Amino acid sequence: MLAVACGLLSASGLAAADAEDTEPIVAQVNDPRAYGHRVGDVLTRTIVLDVPGRLTLDEASIPTPGRIGHSFELRRVTQDWRPTLRGRRYTLGFDYQVFRAPSEPVVLDLPSFTLRFDGQPRGEELRIDFAPVGLAPLAPVEAPLRAGLGTLRPDTPALRVDTLPERRRLGLYAALALLPLAHLAMVYLGWPWWRRRQRPFARARRQLQGVLVTAPTDEWLDAWRTLHAALDATARRVLHAGAVDRFVAEQPAYAAVRGEMLQFFERSERFFFGGQAPLEADRLWLRDFCRRCFDIERGRA
């Protein structure tokens, strides 16, 4: 009886081993839907493999990312596995992106490939078949003549933006920026220009330029008084013939017109106290004398 029992156990063990050696690979392929795809879509294909323990998946047989013809590109490949009672369960994921934009509906195939498995007593192969994919065009070849289709529509007008606050703010900033500029212009341009025009001989020269040579004697006597006032203002006291040398000593720049100053006072005495009227030559001489004093005054500034 013991021998019979041992024989039965041995036979059952051999039968179990033979059954394990012949156990097939079970594949479950989940393909994307076969319709309604367009250019740019990403299609995911998932394959679940129940592999007996005697076999191991050859990873070199798994497709690698890259361009597939003119229609698809394999963008990403994922792989995972876990142990089961009968061996291993592999989960493979393939992401394909559509690169073709057909002009009319067309059916294409995701590529087939063969997976290899290493094991004893021999390896095995499993073919994954094509998967049909229907591609639709983005738009008909000839767009219908409807609003929004057909010919290009004009650009949408830009929204109007109220720039009044910004313009007011910019105006305020510009006014604030002009204040220091105006101050600098006044200090370095306006004030010096005004002071030059207010110098004694500058004012006298402007007045003499407005008096004609043929003007009445009274106007030329007023012009003579104007030049007297310019000399007094320059000397900061009443200037007369006896004080010319002192004036020239205090302001050597006027030494070049010392002789003209003495002539000026001599002619003034004749015109104001001698009863003589200034002739045309006297009037021209007065203008020239005033111009020379003005040049000296300007050179000293």
C-alpha positions as CSV (number, residue, x, y, z in Angstrom):
1,M,0.0,0.0,0.0
2,L,2.8,2.4,0.8
3,A,4.4,1.7,-2.5
4,V,1.1,2.4,-4.3
5,A,0.7,5.7,-2.4
6,C,4.2,6.8,-3.2
7,G,3.6,6.1,-6.9
8,L,0.4,8.1,-6.9
9,L,2.1,11.1,-5.3
10,S,5.0,10.9,-7.8
11,A,2.6,10.7,-10.7
12,S,0.6,13.7,-9.4
13,G,3.8,15.8,-9.0
14,L,4.9,15.0,-12.5
15,A,1.4,15.9,-13.8
16,A,1.5,19.3,-11.9
17,A,5.0,20.0,-13.3
18,D,3.8,19.2,-16.8
19,A,0.8,21.5,-16.3
20,E,3.0,24.4,-15.2
21,D,5.3,23.9,-18.2
22,T,2.3,24.2,-20.5
23,E,0.5,27.1,-18.8
24,P,0.0,29.9,-21.3
25,I,0.6,33.7,-21.1
26,V,-2.7,35.5,-20.6
27,A,-2.8,39.0,-22.2
28,Q,-5.5,41.6,-21.8
29,V,-5.1,44.5,-24.2
30,N,-7.0,47.8,-23.6
31,D,-6.9,49.8,-26.9
32,P,-8.2,53.4,-27.3
33,R,-11.5,53.9,-28.9
34,A,-11.4,53.4,-32.7
35,Y,-13.1,56.7,-33.7
36,G,-13.2,60.4,-33.1
37,H,-9.5,61.3,-32.9
38,R,-7.7,64.4,-34.4
39,V,-4.2,65.6,-34.9
40,G,-2.5,66.2,-31.5
41,D,-4.5,63.7,-29.5
42,V,-2.7,61.3,-27.2
43,L,-3.8,57.7,-27.4
44,T,-3.1,55.4,-24.5
45,R,-2.8,51.6,-25.0
46,T,-2.5,49.4,-21.9
47,I,-1.5,45.7,-21.9
48,V,-1.8,43.5,-18.8
49,L,0.2,40.2,-19.0
50,D,-0.2,37.3,-16.6
51,V,3.0,35.4,-17.1
52,P,3.7,32.0,-15.5
53,G,6.7,31.8,-13.1
54,R,8.9,29.9,-15.5
55,L,9.0,32.9,-17.9
56,T,10.5,36.4,-17.6
57,L,9.7,39.4,-19.9
58,D,12.6,40.4,-22.1
59,E,12.6,44.2,-21.7
60,A,14.6,44.6,-24.9
61,S,11.5,43.5,-26.8
62,I,9.4,46.4,-25.5
63,P,9.0,49.2,-28.0
64,T,10.9,52.4,-27.3
65,P,9.7,56.0,-27.7
66,G,10.2,57.5,-31.2
67,R,8.5,58.4,-34.4
68,I,6.3,55.8,-36.1
69,G,5.9,56.5,-39.8
70,H,4.2,59.8,-40.7
71,S,1.1,59.5,-38.4
72,F,2.1,58.6,-34.9
73,E,4.8,59.1,-32.3
74,L,5.3,56.9,-29.3
75,R,5.8,59.5,-26.6
76,R,6.0,57.5,-23.4
77,V,6.4,53.8,-22.3
78,T,5.6,52.7,-18.7
79,Q,6.3,49.3,-17.2
80,D,5.3,47.8,-13.9
81,W,4.9,44.3,-12.5
82,R,3.9,42.5,-9.3
83,P,4.1,38.8,-8.2
84,T,1.0,36.6,-8.4
85,L,0.2,33.0,-7.4
86,R,1.0,31.7,-10.9
87,G,4.0,34.0,-11.6
88,R,4.1,37.7,-12.4
89,R,1.6,40.3,-13.7
90,Y,3.1,42.9,-16.0
91,T,1.4,46.2,-16.8
92,L,2.7,48.0,-19.9
93,G,1.5,51.5,-21.0
94,F,2.1,53.1,-24.3
95,D,1.2,56.8,-25.1
96,Y,0.9,57.5,-28.8
97,Q,0.4,61.1,-30.2
98,V,-1.3,61.7,-33.5
99,F,0.7,63.8,-36.0
100,R,-1.4,63.4,-39.1
101,A,-4.2,65.8,-40.0
102,P,-6.2,64.1,-42.8
103,S,-8.4,66.1,-45.2
104,E,-11.1,63.4,-44.9
105,P,-11.9,60.7,-42.3
106,V,-9.4,57.9,-42.4
107,V,-8.7,54.7,-40.4
108,L,-5.1,54.0,-39.4
109,D,-3.5,51.3,-37.2
110,L,-1.4,51.6,-34.1
111,P,1.6,49.3,-34.8
112,S,1.8,45.7,-33.8
113,F,4.9,44.3,-32.0
114,T,6.1,41.0,-30.5
115,L,7.1,40.6,-26.9
116,R,9.7,37.9,-26.0
117,F,9.9,35.9,-22.8
118,D,12.9,34.1,-21.5
119,G,12.4,30.8,-19.6
120,Q,12.8,27.0,-19.3
121,P,12.7,24.7,-21.1
122,R,12.3,27.3,-23.8
123,G,11.4,31.0,-24.4
124,E,8.1,32.2,-25.8
125,E,6.8,35.1,-27.9
126,L,3.5,37.0,-27.8
127,R,2.3,39.1,-30.7
128,I,0.3,42.3,-29.9
129,D,-1.9,43.0,-33.0
130,F,-2.7,46.2,-34.7
131,A,-5.3,48.6,-33.1
132,P,-7.5,50.5,-35.5
133,V,-7.8,54.3,-35.0
134,G,-10.2,56.6,-36.8
135,L,-8.9,60.1,-37.5
136,A,-11.2,63.0,-38.5
137,P,-10.2,66.2,-40.2
138,L,-10.1,69.4,-38.3
139,A,-12.3,71.2,-40.8
140,P,-13.7,70.4,-44.3
141,V,-11.5,71.1,-47.3
142,E,-13.8,73.9,-48.5
143,A,-15.2,75.8,-45.6
144,P,-19.0,76.6,-45.8
145,L,-20.0,80.2,-46.4
146,R,-21.2,80.8,-43.0
147,A,-20.4,83.4,-40.3
148,G,-17.1,82.5,-38.7
149,L,-16.1,80.1,-41.5
150,G,-14.9,80.7,-45.1
151,T,-13.0,83.9,-45.6
152,L,-11.0,85.5,-42.9
153,R,-12.8,87.8,-40.6
154,P,-11.5,91.2,-39.8
155,D,-9.5,91.7,-36.6
156,T,-11.6,92.4,-33.5
157,P,-11.2,96.1,-32.6
158,A,-9.2,96.6,-29.5
159,L,-10.9,97.6,-26.3
160,R,-10.8,101.3,-25.6
161,V,-8.9,102.0,-22.4
162,D,-9.5,105.2,-20.5
163,T,-6.0,106.9,-20.4
164,L,-7.2,110.1,-18.7
165,P,-5.8,109.1,-15.2
166,E,-2.5,108.2,-16.8
167,R,-2.3,111.4,-18.8
168,R,-3.1,113.5,-15.7
169,R,-0.5,111.6,-13.8
170,L,2.1,112.1,-16.5
171,G,1.2,115.8,-16.7
172,L,1.7,116.1,-12.9
173,Y,5.1,114.3,-13.2
174,A,6.1,116.6,-16.1
175,A,5.2,119.7,-14.1
176,L,7.1,118.5,-11.1
177,A,10.1,117.7,-13.4
178,L,9.9,121.2,-15.0
179,L,10.2,123.0,-11.6
180,P,13.9,122.2,-11.0
181,L,14.6,122.8,-14.7
182,A,12.9,126.1,-14.6
183,H,14.9,127.0,-11.5
184,L,18.1,126.1,-13.2
185,A,17.1,128.0,-16.3
186,M,16.4,131.0,-14.2
187,V,19.6,130.8,-12.2
188,Y,21.9,130.1,-15.2
189,L,20.1,131.8,-18.0
190,G,17.3,134.2,-17.0
191,W,19.0,135.9,-14.1
192,P,22.4,136.5,-15.8
193,W,20.5,137.8,-19.0
194,W,18.4,140.1,-16.9
195,R,21.4,141.5,-15.0
196,R,23.3,142.1,-18.2
197,R,20.4,144.1,-19.5
198,Q,20.2,146.1,-16.3
199,R,23.8,147.3,-16.3
200,P,24.2,151.0,-16.6
201,F,25.8,151.3,-20.0
202,A,23.6,148.5,-21.4
203,R,20.5,150.6,-20.5
204,A,22.1,153.8,-21.8
205,R,23.0,152.1,-25.1
206,R,19.5,150.9,-25.7
207,Q,18.1,154.4,-25.1
208,L,20.7,156.0,-27.4
209,Q,19.8,153.4,-30.2
210,G,16.2,154.7,-30.1
211,V,17.2,158.4,-30.6
212,L,17.7,159.4,-34.2
213,V,20.6,161.6,-35.2
214,T,18.2,164.2,-36.5
215,A,16.1,164.1,-33.3
216,P,15.4,167.5,-31.5
217,T,18.1,168.9,-29.2
218,D,16.1,168.1,-26.1
219,E,16.1,164.4,-26.9
220,W,19.9,164.4,-27.3
221,L,20.3,166.4,-24.1
222,D,18.2,163.6,-22.3
223,A,20.6,161.1,-23.9
224,W,23.5,163.0,-22.5
225,R,21.9,162.9,-19.1
226,T,21.4,159.1,-19.5
227,L,25.1,158.6,-20.1
228,H,25.9,160.8,-17.0
229,A,23.6,158.5,-15.0
230,A,25.4,155.4,-16.4
231,L,28.8,156.8,-15.4
232,D,27.5,157.7,-11.9
233,A,26.1,154.3,-11.4
234,T,29.3,152.6,-12.5
235,A,31.4,154.8,-10.2
236,R,28.8,154.5,-7.4
237,R,29.0,158.2,-6.9
238,V,28.5,161.4,-8.8
239,L,31.3,161.5,-11.4
240,H,32.7,164.7,-12.8
241,A,35.9,165.7,-14.7
242,G,38.0,166.1,-11.6
243,A,37.2,162.5,-10.4
244,V,38.0,160.7,-13.7
245,D,41.6,159.8,-12.6
246,R,40.3,158.3,-9.3
247,F,37.6,156.4,-11.2
248,V,40.2,155.0,-13.6
249,A,42.4,154.0,-10.7
250,E,39.5,152.2,-9.0
251,Q,38.4,150.5,-12.3
252,P,41.4,150.1,-14.6
253,A,39.3,148.6,-17.3
254,Y,38.1,152.1,-18.2
255,A,41.6,153.5,-18.6
256,A,41.2,153.0,-22.4
257,V,38.4,155.6,-22.5
258,R,39.9,158.1,-20.0
259,G,40.4,160.7,-22.8
260,E,36.9,160.2,-24.0
261,M,35.5,160.7,-20.5
262,L,37.3,164.0,-20.2
263,Q,35.9,165.1,-23.6
264,F,32.4,163.9,-22.5
265,F,32.5,166.2,-19.4
266,E,33.9,169.1,-21.5
267,R,31.1,168.8,-24.1
268,S,28.5,168.4,-21.4
269,E,29.6,171.7,-19.8
270,R,29.3,173.4,-23.2
271,F,25.9,172.0,-23.9
272,F,24.3,172.4,-20.5
273,F,26.0,175.6,-19.3
274,G,27.4,177.2,-22.4
275,G,24.1,177.3,-24.4
276,Q,25.5,175.3,-27.3
277,A,23.4,172.6,-29.1
278,P,25.0,169.2,-29.9
279,L,25.9,168.9,-33.5
280,E,25.6,165.8,-35.6
281,A,29.3,165.0,-35.0
282,D,28.7,165.3,-31.3
283,R,25.7,163.0,-31.5
284,L,27.7,160.4,-33.4
285,W,30.6,160.7,-31.0
286,L,28.3,160.2,-28.0
287,R,27.0,157.0,-29.6
288,D,30.5,155.7,-30.2
289,F,31.6,156.6,-26.7
290,C,28.6,154.8,-25.2
291,R,29.3,151.7,-27.3
292,R,33.0,151.6,-26.1
293,C,31.9,151.9,-22.4
294,F,29.3,149.2,-23.0
295,D,32.0,146.9,-24.5
296,I,34.2,147.5,-21.4
297,E,31.3,146.8,-19.1
298,R,30.4,143.6,-20.9
299,G,34.0,142.4,-20.9
300,R,34.2,142.9,-17.1
301,A,31.1,140.8,-16.4
